Amino acid sequence: MQNFVTAKSLWQQDITFKERGIAGIKAGLILGLTAWLYYRKIWAVLLLGPLGIWLYREFLEGERKKKEQEFQKQFREMIQTLSSALNTGYSVENAFYETQKELKLLYPPEARISKELMVITRKLRIHIPIEQILEEFAEKIPSEDVKSFVTVFVTAKKSGGDMIGIIRNTTNQIGDKIEVKREIDTLLAAKKYEFQIMSIVPYGIIGYMSLSFPEFMDELYGNIIGIGVMTICLGIYAGAYYLGVRILRIDI
């Protein structure tokens, strides 16, 4: 549980201020639209505050998942570059220096892999053993891919095993995992699109009815019965949306 929390907070740290702002704007717009369509009252925004907070957190959760997936690809690139450096005859320590140079050309300084490689090379410069550095790296980023790589890499270095072969096998395994995730995302793409369309249908229907039949819709606003009916409809919609989000969120 502690590792999960650590990993989750790590990816949250990588969410930029701009991304958080966009998430807040999206949640605020949806909250305002919901308050107008369902209640036509300013105070409804306060009533729907918990919904806005939940939406904001869901948007941030989506960004967090993106950061985690991006790191998986970055890590694969790192060990591929590390393998190439070892193949050309670099020592393990120098191979990490070379890997940092190569990945500087691919990723900006704020990328998670750039930050971690900077930490690794700084520790190498003060002569901390590479085994200790990598173990600390695996503790900071409790990804199964990172853990497996570090465990086998450290064991191979201590025992004099085939590190190049180990890195190559790890790269292939991570690549297979990424391909499986990509195939699942492709299969789910149509369903996610359908879900997004279905999510805006209730808003479209209420908006259309409000513009086309205002006298009919007015009966649902400004009285206790109407407020109760709209609240029940909103509750059903929110529950269905919550279930849809959870069903489509598949972890590998």
C-alpha positions as CSV (number, residue, x, y, z in Angstrom):
1,M,0.0,0.0,0.0
2,Q,2.8,2.4,0.8
3,N,4.5,1.7,-2.5
4,F,1.3,2.3,-4.4
5,V,0.8,5.7,-2.6
6,T,4.4,6.6,-3.3
7,A,4.1,5.8,-7.0
8,K,0.8,7.6,-7.3
9,S,2.2,10.8,-5.6
10,L,5.3,10.6,-7.8
11,W,3.3,10.8,-11.1
12,Q,1.1,13.5,-9.6
13,Q,4.3,15.6,-9.0
14,D,4.9,15.4,-12.7
15,I,1.6,17.0,-13.6
16,T,2.3,20.6,-14.6
17,F,0.6,23.7,-13.4
18,K,-0.9,24.2,-16.9
19,E,-2.3,20.7,-16.9
20,R,-3.8,21.2,-13.4
21,G,-5.3,24.5,-14.6
22,I,-6.9,22.9,-17.7
23,A,-8.4,20.2,-15.5
24,G,-9.8,22.8,-13.2
25,I,-11.3,24.8,-16.1
26,K,-12.9,21.7,-17.6
27,A,-14.4,20.7,-14.2
28,G,-15.6,24.2,-13.6
29,L,-17.3,24.4,-17.0
30,I,-19.0,21.1,-16.6
31,L,-20.1,22.1,-13.1
32,G,-21.6,25.4,-14.3
33,L,-23.3,23.7,-17.3
34,T,-24.8,21.1,-15.0
35,A,-26.0,23.7,-12.5
36,W,-27.7,25.6,-15.3
37,L,-29.3,22.7,-17.1
38,Y,-30.5,20.9,-14.0
39,Y,-31.4,23.7,-11.6
40,R,-31.2,27.1,-13.2
41,K,-30.0,28.5,-9.9
42,I,-26.6,30.1,-9.0
43,W,-26.6,28.4,-5.6
44,A,-26.7,25.0,-7.4
45,V,-23.0,25.4,-8.1
46,L,-22.3,25.2,-4.4
47,L,-24.6,22.3,-4.0
48,L,-22.7,20.5,-6.8
49,G,-19.3,21.4,-5.3
50,P,-18.5,17.7,-4.4
51,L,-19.2,16.7,-8.0
52,G,-16.8,19.4,-9.3
53,I,-14.1,18.2,-6.9
54,W,-14.6,14.6,-8.1
55,L,-14.5,15.6,-11.7
56,Y,-11.3,17.6,-11.1
57,R,-9.7,14.6,-9.4
58,E,-10.8,12.3,-12.2
59,F,-9.1,14.6,-14.8
60,L,-6.0,14.6,-12.7
61,E,-6.1,10.8,-12.5
62,G,-6.2,10.7,-16.3
63,E,-3.1,12.9,-16.4
64,R,-1.4,10.7,-13.8
65,K,-2.0,7.6,-15.9
66,K,-0.5,9.4,-18.9
67,K,2.6,10.3,-16.9
68,E,3.0,6.7,-15.7
69,Q,2.6,5.3,-19.3
70,E,5.0,7.9,-20.6
71,F,7.6,6.8,-18.0
72,Q,7.2,3.2,-19.1
73,K,8.2,4.2,-22.6
74,Q,11.0,6.4,-21.3
75,F,12.4,3.6,-19.2
76,R,12.3,1.2,-22.1
77,E,14.3,3.8,-24.1
78,M,16.7,4.1,-21.3
79,I,17.6,0.5,-21.0
80,Q,17.9,0.1,-24.8
81,T,20.4,3.0,-24.8
82,L,22.2,1.5,-21.8
83,S,22.4,-1.9,-23.6
84,S,23.9,-0.2,-26.7
85,A,26.5,1.6,-24.6
86,L,27.5,-1.6,-22.9
87,N,27.7,-3.3,-26.3
88,T,30.2,-0.7,-27.5
89,G,32.5,-1.5,-24.5
90,Y,31.6,1.1,-21.9
91,S,31.8,0.2,-18.2
92,V,28.5,0.2,-16.4
93,E,29.1,3.6,-14.8
94,N,30.2,5.2,-18.1
95,A,27.2,3.6,-19.8
96,F,24.9,5.5,-17.6
97,Y,26.7,8.8,-18.4
98,E,26.4,8.0,-22.1
99,T,22.7,7.1,-21.6
100,Q,22.0,10.4,-20.0
101,K,23.7,12.3,-22.9
102,E,21.6,10.3,-25.5
103,L,18.3,10.8,-23.7
104,K,18.9,14.5,-23.3
105,L,18.3,14.7,-27.0
106,L,15.0,12.9,-26.8
107,Y,13.4,14.2,-23.6
108,P,13.2,17.6,-21.9
109,P,14.8,18.2,-18.5
110,E,11.3,18.1,-16.8
111,A,10.7,14.5,-18.1
112,R,10.8,12.0,-15.3
113,I,13.5,9.9,-16.9
114,S,15.7,13.0,-17.3
115,K,15.3,13.8,-13.6
116,E,16.1,10.2,-12.5
117,L,19.2,9.9,-14.8
118,M,20.5,13.2,-13.5
119,V,20.2,11.9,-9.9
120,I,21.9,8.6,-10.9
121,T,24.9,10.4,-12.6
122,R,25.3,12.8,-9.7
123,K,25.5,9.9,-7.3
124,L,28.0,8.2,-9.5
125,R,30.2,11.3,-9.5
126,I,30.4,11.1,-5.7
127,H,31.4,7.4,-6.0
128,I,28.2,5.8,-4.6
129,P,28.1,2.1,-5.8
130,I,25.9,1.6,-8.8
131,E,24.1,-1.2,-7.0
132,Q,23.0,1.1,-4.2
133,I,22.0,3.8,-6.7
134,L,19.8,1.5,-8.7
135,E,18.2,0.0,-5.6
136,E,17.3,3.5,-4.4
137,F,15.9,4.2,-7.9
138,A,13.7,1.1,-7.7
139,E,12.4,2.2,-4.2
140,K,11.6,5.7,-5.5
141,I,9.7,4.4,-8.5
142,P,8.0,1.1,-7.4
143,S,7.2,0.0,-10.9
144,E,7.3,-3.8,-11.5
145,D,9.4,-3.2,-14.7
146,V,11.9,-1.1,-12.8
147,K,12.0,-3.6,-9.9
148,S,12.6,-6.6,-12.1
149,F,15.3,-4.8,-14.1
150,V,17.2,-3.6,-11.0
151,T,17.0,-6.9,-9.2
152,V,18.3,-8.9,-12.1
153,F,20.9,-6.2,-13.1
154,V,22.3,-5.9,-9.6
155,T,22.5,-9.7,-9.2
156,A,24.2,-10.1,-12.6
157,K,26.8,-7.4,-11.8
158,K,27.6,-8.9,-8.5
159,S,27.9,-12.4,-9.9
160,G,29.5,-11.4,-13.2
161,G,26.5,-12.5,-15.3
162,D,25.6,-11.5,-18.9
163,M,24.3,-8.0,-18.3
164,I,23.9,-7.2,-21.9
165,G,21.7,-10.2,-22.4
166,I,19.7,-9.4,-19.3
167,I,19.1,-5.9,-20.4
168,R,18.0,-7.1,-23.9
169,N,15.5,-9.6,-22.3
170,T,14.1,-6.9,-20.0
171,T,13.7,-4.5,-22.9
172,N,11.8,-7.2,-24.9
173,Q,9.5,-7.9,-21.9
174,I,8.7,-4.2,-21.4
175,G,8.2,-3.8,-25.2
176,D,5.7,-6.8,-25.1
177,K,3.8,-5.2,-22.2
178,I,3.6,-1.9,-24.1
179,E,2.3,-3.6,-27.2
180,V,-0.4,-5.5,-25.2
181,K,-1.4,-2.2,-23.7
182,R,-1.5,-0.5,-27.1
183,E,-3.7,-3.4,-28.5
184,I,-6.1,-3.1,-25.6
185,D,-6.3,0.7,-26.0
186,T,-7.1,0.2,-29.7
187,L,-9.8,-2.3,-28.9
188,L,-11.3,0.1,-26.3
189,A,-11.0,3.2,-28.4
190,A,-14.4,2.7,-30.0
191,K,-16.0,2.0,-26.7
192,K,-14.4,5.0,-25.1
193,Y,-15.7,7.2,-28.0
194,E,-19.2,5.8,-27.6
195,F,-19.0,6.4,-23.8
196,Q,-18.0,10.0,-24.4
197,I,-20.9,10.5,-26.8
198,M,-23.4,8.9,-24.4
199,S,-22.1,11.1,-21.6
200,I,-23.1,14.3,-23.4
201,V,-26.5,13.0,-24.6
202,P,-28.4,13.9,-21.4
203,Y,-27.0,17.4,-21.6
204,G,-28.0,17.6,-25.2
205,I,-31.5,16.4,-24.6
206,I,-32.1,18.8,-21.7
207,G,-30.6,21.7,-23.6
208,Y,-32.7,20.9,-26.7
209,M,-35.9,20.6,-24.6
210,S,-35.1,23.9,-22.8
211,L,-34.7,25.8,-26.1
212,S,-37.5,24.1,-28.0
213,F,-40.1,23.6,-25.3
214,P,-39.3,26.2,-22.6
215,E,-42.9,26.2,-21.1
216,F,-42.7,22.4,-20.5
217,M,-39.3,22.6,-18.9
218,D,-40.1,25.5,-16.7
219,E,-42.3,23.2,-14.7
220,L,-39.1,21.4,-13.6
221,Y,-37.5,24.5,-12.1
222,G,-38.3,26.6,-9.1
223,N,-40.4,24.1,-7.2
224,I,-39.6,21.2,-4.9
225,I,-41.0,18.5,-7.1
226,G,-39.1,19.7,-10.1
227,I,-35.9,20.0,-8.1
228,G,-36.4,16.5,-6.7
229,V,-37.0,15.0,-10.2
230,M,-33.9,16.7,-11.7
231,T,-31.8,15.7,-8.7
232,I,-32.8,12.0,-9.1
233,C,-32.0,12.2,-12.8
234,L,-28.6,13.8,-12.1
235,G,-27.9,11.1,-9.5
236,I,-28.7,8.3,-11.9
237,Y,-26.5,9.9,-14.6
238,A,-23.6,10.5,-12.2
239,G,-23.8,6.9,-11.1
240,A,-23.8,5.6,-14.6
241,Y,-20.9,7.8,-15.6
242,Y,-18.9,6.6,-12.5
243,L,-19.5,3.0,-13.5
244,G,-18.5,3.7,-17.1
245,V,-15.2,5.3,-16.1
246,R,-14.3,2.4,-13.8
247,I,-15.2,-0.2,-16.5
248,L,-13.1,1.5,-19.1
249,R,-10.1,2.0,-16.8
250,I,-8.0,-1.2,-17.3
251,D,-4.6,-1.6,-15.7
252,I,-1.9,-3.9,-17.0
